[in-house]
């Protein structure tokens, strides 16, 4: 039986549907006053207002997860390793500073250290994943440090996002964007323009950054891999995906599920544990003629441009995707394949596999396009966003033209 308090809460929710959000926003406004005042006092003592000559840039990369983790390495699958290394490749090592936070480091300590680092290196740009605190996934305090920084610093902050389908992450990002106009949101999977303010340009979707050194390692690892599977599915086994895969099997299709693994996980929890290396994951894609990509976000009914589309194309595998309005902006129609429903998928697969010579040509074209996107799409789209927002540009790169 529902408690009296629960029934009252349900009633309030019907009359005031955003009560949880507004209570949280009020609490945040009260919670940030003291730490912001303290950081303001520190910032006023630092040379944050100095300017560099035009075109002389310096980027601070705030590490999301690492560098004290096993996958912080070439082709390790750590996204912020790739952010940092691709920035070094674009700008030079002397123009990039890596900023890491200890897992037990107090919030006040790392935030003051971050502001001091921005001042010490004369940073013009900062990039961080703004959904959670760095290396401290249960906390969120970006609404303290970035607004203070923007009051004393003329540089630009790039707020990377992966999971904007989750409503509470969107609420955080919206709050942060309203606090400072020097923040450019860069979302990998979904469009964000107009999210903070009507008409205000943000970046997304965009191609996941992969450094040239990691791509070279991937290319070497998958070289000569035979095509063992006509169709694969590689990824986390969310409940809706398990249901769709069961429907495919019932229709008579043979799908290799996570063939890069030695075991045969059947649940989401099992599919996320004891995972092979990132190179083994990429090899599983390379051994597949086609791979199925479900574009629905786990956090809500949002169609996303999935990282796996790019990874599959990078190793010469044609991705099959049910995303109707994301992948087409990055890949030509022959470099991937759209399917409208599970019922359509059998015919789509049959048609793709019917002409192996054409399939090989399309796989080669997809691989070439993926390499082109890896070189300049991520930082190029960020530069377009910075320019359109009147913020200082960073790399000078431009994204490849849409197909």
Residue pairs with C-beta under 8 A, 6 or more apart in sequence:
2 10
12 19
13 19
13 20
16 22
21 171
24 171
25 171
25 175
28 143
28 175
32 143
32 144
35 107
35 108
35 111
35 141
35 144
36 144
36 147
36 148
38 108
39 111
39 112
39 115
39 144
39 145
39 148
40 148
40 151
40 152
42 112
42 115
42 116
43 115
43 148
43 149
43 151
43 152
43 153
44 152
46 115
46 116
46 119
46 152
47 119
48 115
48 118
48 119
48 149
48 152
48 153
49 152
49 153
49 154
50 122
51 154
52 58
52 122
52 124
56 124
57 91
57 95
57 124
57 125
57 392
57 394
58 95
58 96
58 97
58 121
58 122
58 123
58 124
58 125
59 87
59 91
59 95
59 96
59 97
59 123
59 124
59 125
59 126
59 127
59 394
60 97
60 99
60 114
60 117
60 118
60 121
60 123
60 125
60 126
60 127
61 80
61 83
61 84
61 87
61 96
61 97
61 98
61 99
61 127
61 128
62 99
62 101
62 114
62 126
62 127
62 128
62 129
62 134
63 80
63 84
63 98
63 99
63 100
63 101
63 134
63 135
64 79
64 80
64 128
64 129
64 132
64 134
64 135
64 160
65 78
65 79
65 80
65 134
65 135
66 72
66 78
66 80
66 81
66 100
66 135
67 81
67 98
67 100
68 100
69 78
70 76
71 77
71 78
71 81
71 278
72 78
72 81
73 81
74 85
74 211
74 213
74 214
74 217
75 214
75 217
75 218
75 221
75 278
75 279
75 282
76 214
76 277
76 278
77 277
77 278
77 281
79 162
79 208
79 209
80 129
81 211
81 214
82 208
82 209
82 210
82 211
82 214
83 127
83 160
83 209
84 96
84 98
85 211
85 213
85 214
86 209
86 210
86 211
86 212
86 378
86 379
87 96
87 127
87 379
87 395
88 96
88 211
89 211
89 212
89 213
90 379
90 395
90 397
91 394
91 395
97 117
97 121
97 123
99 113
99 114
99 117
99 134
100 134
100 135
101 110
101 133
101 134
101 135
101 136
102 110
102 135
103 135
103 136
105 135
105 136
107 133
107 136
107 139
107 141
107 144
110 134
111 141
111 144
111 145
114 145
114 149
115 145
115 148
115 149
117 123
118 126
118 149
118 153
118 155
123 153
123 155
124 155
124 156
124 392
124 394
125 155
125 156
125 157
125 158
125 392
125 394
126 149
126 155
126 156
126 157
126 158
127 157
127 158
127 160
127 186
128 134
128 142
128 157
128 158
128 159
128 160
129 159
129 160
129 161
129 162
130 142
130 146
130 159
130 160
130 161
130 172
130 173
130 176
130 183
130 185
131 140
131 161
131 162
131 163
131 169
131 172
131 173
132 138
132 139
132 140
133 139
133 140
133 141
133 142
140 172
142 159
142 172
142 176
143 172
143 175
143 176
143 179
146 157
146 159
146 176
146 179
146 180
146 183
147 176
147 179
147 180
149 157
149 180
150 157
150 179
150 180
150 181
150 182
150 183
153 182
154 392
155 182
155 392
156 182
156 183
156 184
156 386
156 389
156 391
156 392
156 394
157 180
157 182
157 183
157 184
158 183
158 184
158 186
158 382
158 386
159 173
159 176
159 177
159 183
159 184
159 185
159 186
160 186
160 187
160 188
161 169
161 173
161 185
161 186
161 187
161 188
161 192
161 204
162 187
162 188
162 189
163 169
163 297
163 299
164 170
164 173
164 187
164 189
164 190
164 192
164 204
164 302
165 189
165 190
165 297
165 298
165 299
165 300
165 302
165 304
166 299
166 300
167 299
167 300
169 299
170 195
173 185
173 195
173 196
174 195
174 196
176 183
177 183
177 185
177 195
177 196
177 197
177 200
178 196
178 197
181 389
182 391
184 202
184 203
184 382
184 385
184 386
184 389
184 391
185 192
185 195
185 196
185 202
185 203
185 204
186 202
186 203
186 204
186 206
186 381
186 382
186 385
187 202
187 203
187 204
187 205
187 206
188 204
188 205
188 206
188 207
188 208
188 305
188 307
189 204
189 205
189 297
189 302
189 304
189 305
189 306
189 307
189 326
190 204
190 205
190 297
190 302
190 303
190 304
190 305
191 202
191 204
191 205
192 202
192 203
192 204
193 199
193 200
193 201
193 202
193 204
194 200
194 202
195 202
196 202
200 389
201 385
201 388
201 389
202 385
203 381
203 382
203 384
203 385
205 304
205 305
205 326
205 329
206 305
206 377
206 378
206 381
206 382
206 399
207 310
207 330
207 373
207 374
207 377
207 378
207 381
208 307
208 310
208 311
208 378
209 374
209 378
209 379
210 310
210 314
210 374
212 374
212 375
215 314
215 371
215 374
217 279
218 279
218 282
218 314
218 315
221 279
221 282
221 283
222 282
222 283
222 286
222 315
225 283
225 286
225 287
226 287
227 287
227 288
227 289
228 256
228 259
228 287
228 288
229 256
229 259
229 287
229 288
229 289
230 254
230 288
230 289
230 290
230 349
230 353
231 253
231 254
231 255
231 256
231 288
231 289
231 290
231 291
231 292
231 320
231 349
232 255
232 256
232 257
232 259
232 284
232 285
232 287
232 288
232 290
232 291
232 292
232 317
233 241
233 245
233 255
233 256
233 257
233 258
233 291
233 292
234 257
234 258
234 259
234 260
234 281
234 284
234 285
234 288
234 291
234 308
235 241
235 258
235 271
235 293
235 294
235 308
236 268
236 271
236 272
236 298
237 245
237 257
237 265
237 266
237 267
237 268
237 270
237 271
238 268
238 298
239 268
240 294
240 296
241 294
242 266
242 267
244 294
244 342
245 255
245 257
247 342
248 255
248 292
248 342
248 345
248 346
249 255
251 342
251 346
252 346
253 345
253 346
253 349
255 292
256 288
257 264
258 264
258 265
258 271
258 284
259 284
259 287
259 288
260 276
260 280
260 281
260 283
260 284
261 275
261 276
262 276
263 270
263 274
265 271
265 273
275 281
281 311
282 311
282 314
282 315
283 315
285 291
285 308
285 311
285 312
285 315
285 317
286 315
286 316
286 317
288 312
288 317
289 317
289 318
289 352
289 353
289 359
289 363
290 317
290 318
290 319
290 320
290 337
290 349
290 352
290 353
291 308
291 312
291 317
291 318
291 319
291 320
292 319
292 320
292 321
292 345
293 306
293 308
293 309
293 312
293 319
293 320
293 321
293 322
293 323
294 321
294 322
295 303
295 304
295 305
295 306
295 321
295 322
295 323
295 326
296 302
296 303
296 304
296 322
297 303
297 304
303 323
303 324
303 325
303 326
304 323
304 326
305 323
305 326
305 327
305 329
305 330
306 321
306 323
306 326
308 319
309 319
309 321
309 323
309 327
309 330
309 331
309 336
310 330
310 370
310 373
310 374
312 318
312 319
312 366
313 319
313 331
313 335
313 336
313 366
313 367
313 369
313 370
314 367
314 370
314 371
314 374
315 367
316 363
316 364
316 366
316 367
317 363
317 366
318 335
318 336
318 337
318 352
318 359
318 362
318 363
318 366
319 327
319 336
319 337
319 366
320 336
320 337
320 338
320 339
320 345
320 348
320 349
320 352
321 327
321 336
321 337
321 338
321 339
322 338
322 339
322 340
322 341
323 338
324 338
324 340
327 336
327 338
328 338
328 403
329 402
330 369
330 373
330 377
330 402
330 403
331 366
331 369
331 403
332 365
332 369
332 403
333 403
334 362
334 365
335 362
335 365
335 366
335 369
335 403
336 366
337 348
337 352
339 345
339 348
352 359
353 359
369 400
369 403
372 400
373 399
373 400
376 397
376 398
376 399
376 400
377 399
377 400
379 394
379 395
379 397
380 395
380 397
380 398
380 399
380 400
381 399
382 394
382 395
383 393
383 394
383 395
383 396
383 397
383 398
384 398
384 399
386 392
386 393
386 394
387 393
